[in-house]
Each structure stands twice: as C-alpha cells, then as structure tokens.
Amino acid sequence: MHIIYYNGSDASEDGLNAYRKSLPQANIRQWLPGDQAPADYALVWKPPAEMLAGRSDLKAIISLGAGVDALLRIQEHLPANVPIVRLEDAGMAEQMADYVSYAVLRYFRRMDEYEKFANCAQWQPLAPRTKSQFPIAVLGLGVLGKAIAQRLQQLGFPVLGWSRSVKAELGLPNFSGEQGLADCLAQAQVAVAILPLTAETNRLLNRTTLSHLPRGAYLVNVGRGAQVVEADLVELIRNGHLAGATLDVFHTEPLAADHPFWQEPNITITPHVSALTIVEQAQAQLAQKIQRIEQGLPITGIVDRHKGY
C-alpha cells in the first residue's frame, strides 16, 4: 500500500512519522512537487492542486482534519471518482466544548467587564445574570456542534440550534433556513458559530443577520472566518449593538498585525486553537478507515461535495 502525505500547516517529519507508526503495512512518503508515482491513498491538509490533479488511482483522499473547505476550493482539480473523507472528532469535540464553555461563561459572569475595572483599579460589583434567561444559539449541529450544545445544556443554559435541516432528535428548539436563522438569533444572548464553510454559509454572519441578535448580545466563532463579514462585526460592536466577540478563526490567517480586530478591546482573539487534532486519535481513526476500505467495508465521514461537508 502506497500513501502520499502533505500537511500544509506543518512541513516537519513528526506528523509523517506518527502516521507511519500507525500504518506499518504502508509505504508513506512526503509528497513533493513533481511526485507522480502511484499511490493508493492521500493524507492531506491544505494540499496544492498539483498533488491530487489527475490521481484517479487513489482509493480515497483523506483530510487530516474535520474541515474540508481547503480541499473543496480545488475541487475542479480533484478526481471525480475518488471519495473525500474527513476526520470525525479525533479529540476535537471535547476541546471545542471546553473552549466555547469558557467563552460563554466568561461573558455570562461578566469577567470581561471585571478585567476592565481591574485595569483601572476600580472596585465595581455588577448585577448577576440568570442562566434561565440567557439562551445560547448554536449555529451548526454536526459532531462538534452537538458536543457544544450538550455541554452548554449541562451547564444549565437554554440552548437553541440552527442547521441546514432540523435535527429534532437533539431535544432542543431547532431552526433551519433564512427565517429560522433570524428567529433563532433573535432569542439568543450568545451566538456560537460552528458551521462548515459552504457557498450558503460564506458571509452568513453579516450586518443583517447579526442585527437579529438582541442589543448587548455576544458572538463566538469557532467555525470558519469567512462566515463573518469582519467589517460588519466591528461596526456592530463599536455602535453598541453587540457587546463583543470571541474569535478563533478569521478570513485570512494569520491575522494581519494591522487588522482592526486587534485594536478592538471587546474582541478576544485566539490563533485557531479552539480544537486541535490529537494525532494519536487521528492516527487510530484514519488507520481504521483505511483498513475498512481495504476490506470492502463501508466507512463514515465521506464528504458530500455538493453540500460541502
């Protein structure tokens, strides 16, 4: 079995060697420009189009992360008959739920305000908020979105969900469609975005949609940066309609040093770390998927190229 490997975020040999250990029966090589030698599988993260163009011999193109938007951006170069497979969780759900819970609790307990008072040596108690009157809207109810919604429910918050289709099995108020998004946001004190990037979700969170949130509401984005119209978000925070935002993803990464987000005190920025792939869990999952393909068995995580996830 021959596997080509490319990680556009980490060119070191560490990740490659880790996958070699989990797939000892395979010959895994780092893909380099000009490599057209035969391969059975491609393990990739943000690969160049040249790597995959015309490779109809592949049994699967496997993403090293849950997101596949970088692959779908070069979709016209990908062999049409080769399935794209994504990671499912691989330790990311728990991390994501932790991150979002922290961001929500920090805003709910008014810690951002207390930090400002502390910086001014000001002793200023604030009125407490009530969880029952602090609903959270989770936009995107895939594997990660479900984990976030469940964690927030465990913390005692009312949770609303918005997704491509209604998921009644989750046991929470669930909305879909354009009007559903407006209705969902209108009831929320915090909106948590954990959506895949598709044609429908690109620039979804703009001045119009974010204005459906009540005055003083808050945004947490751990999905994809291109879903937020960044200038609109800054405007809504500066005019007081939104209290602020915690952002882990951005339209362009790394975020430029002169980006307005850095200058906005009500925006908390992290460098796309809300959920990082745990290599050991990813290794086990990908090895299992490859073994099942080799045995002619079905696998989960196959991407619908039309839906974008």
N, C-alpha and C positions, 0 to 999 in steps of 0.2 A: 504494500500500500504506500503510495507516494502522496505527500501533503505539502502544499506551499503555504507559507506563513508570512503575514505582513501586519505590523502594528504601527499605524501612523502616529501614535502618541508615545511610543516607546521603541526606539530602534535598537535597544540593548539585546543581548543574548539571553537575559534572565528569563523572560517570558517564554521564549522559544524552547529553552532547556526544560522548563517546567512542563510544557506540553509533550516534550519528548519522553519524559519520565512516565506520564500518564498514558501514553500510547507507544509502548516499547516495540510493538509489532510494526510500527510505521516508520518510514523514512521521511522525516520532516525537515524541510530546508527553508531558510530565509529567502523569500523572493527578492530578486534584484532585477533592475531593468534589463531587458533582453532575454530573460529566462522564459523560454517557450517549451521546455522539456515537459513530458507528460506528467499529469497529476490527477489523483482521484478526488481530492478534497482541497478546498482553500479555507484557511482560518484567517480572518481578516478584521481589521479595524481601520476605517478610513483609507481604503486602498486606492491607488491610482487606477484609472480606467484601463491602462495598458496591461495591468496584471491579469485582468479577467476577460478582456475582449477576445471573443472567438473561442474560448475554452469550453467547447461543448462536451469535452471528455469528462468534465467534473461530475461527480455524483451529487455534490452539494457545495454551496458557498455558505460558510458558517460564520456569523458575526461573533466577535469576541465580547460583545456587549448586548444589552437589551435593545438599544436603539439601532435602527437600520436606515435612517434618513440619508446618511453619507453614501450608503450603497445605492439607494433609490435615486439619488441625484445623478448617478452614472448609469441608470437603468438601460439606456439605449445601447450601452456597450456590453451589457451582460448577456450571456447566452440564454435565450428564452426558455429552453427546456430544462434548465438547471434550477432546482429549488434553492431559495434563500432561507436560511434557518437562523433564528435568533436565540440568544440565551434567555432563559426564563428564571428570574430571580437571581440565582447564584450568590445568595447572601445579600443582595441589594435591597430586598423588601424591608428587612429589619432596620438597616441603616437609614433608608428613606423615611420610614415611620418615625425613627428617633429624631431625625433632622427636622421633619415637619412638626412633630410634637414640641420640640424645643422652640421653634419659631412661633408657633401658635401660643404656647404658654408664656413666652417672653412678652408677647404683645398683650395677651389676656391679663397677665399680672402686672402690666404697665412698667415692666423693667426698663424699657427704652426711655420712658419719661423719668424714672428714678435715676438713670445714668446721667441724664442731662442735669438734673438737680444736683447730683453729687459733684459733677464737674464745676458747678458754680458754688459749691459748699453751702447748698440750700437744703434745709430740713423741711420737707413738704410732703406729708402723708396725702394719699389720694383715695378717693372712694373706691371700694372694691366692686368688681363686676361679678355677675351671676352666670354660671355656666349654662343654665337652662335658657337664658336669654341671649346666648352667644353662639348661634348656629354657624357651622363651618360648611362651605361648599367645596366638595372635592370634584374637580373637573378632570375626568378620565378615570375609568373604573376597571382598568386592566389588572394584572397581577400586583403591580406596585400601588396603584390607586386603591385597590381593595384593602391592601395591608394598611395604608394610611387611614382610610375610613374606619376600619375596625379599631385601630389604635386610638383614634380620636373619640370613638364611641366608648371605649374602655376608660378613657379619661373623664367621661361624663358630659361631653359636648353633644348637642344635637347635630347630626350630620346629614347633609343633602348631597346628592350625587348628580352629575351631568355626564352623559356619554353619548356615543354615536347611536346606540339603541338602548332602550330601557332594560335595566337589569333588576327585575323585581325580586329575584332570589336573594338579594343582599339585605332585604328587610329595612330599607331606608327610603325616604322620599327620593324619587329618581326621575330626572328630566332628560329630554333629548330635543334636538332641533333648535332652530334660532330663537323661537319664542320661549322654549324651555330654558335656554341659557339665560335669557332676560329674567324669567320668573325665578330661576334658581339663585342668581346673583342678587336679586332684589331682597332676598330673605337672609342673606349671609353677612356676618360681621368679618369673616375672613374667607377669601377665595384661595384655594390651593390648586395650582395647575400642574398636572402630571400627565399631559397628553402627548401622544406621538405627533411628530411633525408630518402633516399631510397637506395637500392643497387646501383642504377645508379648514385646518387649524392654523395655517400660516397667517399671521397678523390678526388672529382671532380676538386677542385682548387689546382693544384699541379704545379710543376716547368714547365711542358709543357704547360698547359692551361694558367697559369698566365703570361707566357712569351709572349703570344699573345698580351697582353696589350702593348701599346706604352711605351717607356722608360719615366720614370717620372710619370707614372700613379699611381692611388691610389685604395686601396681596402677597402670596408666597408662590414663587415659580421654581419648580424643580423638574419641569418637563423639557422644553426646548426654548431657547432665547428668541427665535424667530416668531414665536407665537405672540410676543408682546411688541406693540409699537412703542418703542422706547421713549420717543419724544412725547407721546400722549401720556405715558405713565408719569414722567417728570412733571408735566403740566398739571395733571390731576393731583399730584402730591403738593405741588407748590401753591395751588389755589385752594388747598384745604379739603378737597372732596375726599381724597384718600389720606389716611394717616401716615402711610408709609408702605414699605415692601421689604421682604427678604428675598434676594435673588441669587440663585446658584448657577443660572445659565443665561447666556447672552447671545445677541445676534452675531457678534464677532468675538471669538475667544483666541487668545487672552483679551480681556477688556482693555482698551487703549487707555493710557495714562491720563489723557485729556478728556475722557468721556465724562459727561455731566453727572452720571451716577456717582462718581467718586466725590463730587462736591455737594451731594445732597445728603444732609445729616439724617434724614428719615429713611434712607435706603441702606440696608445691611447687605454686604456683598461677600460671597464666598466663591472660590475658584473651581466651580463644577466638581464639588466633592461630596454632594449630598448622599450619593451611593456609588461606591467604587466596587468594581468586580473583585471578588475574593478569588484569587487564582485557583486555590485548591478546589473550591466548589465548582468553578467554571470548568476545570480540568475534568472532574468526575462527570459532570453533565455532558460535556462535549464528547468525551470518550464513550459514554453510554449511547448517545445519539448515533455516533459513527458505527458502533457495534450493531445497533438495531438496523441501520441502513444496510450494513453488510449481510445481515441475516434475513433481509427482505421483510422486516417488520416495520409497522408504522411508527412515526415519531411525532411529537408535538413541537410547536414553535415554528412551523413553516409559515413564512410571510406571504400574505395576500398582496401581491404587487399593486393591485388596483386600490385597495384600502390604504396601503402604506404602512401596515404593521401586521 
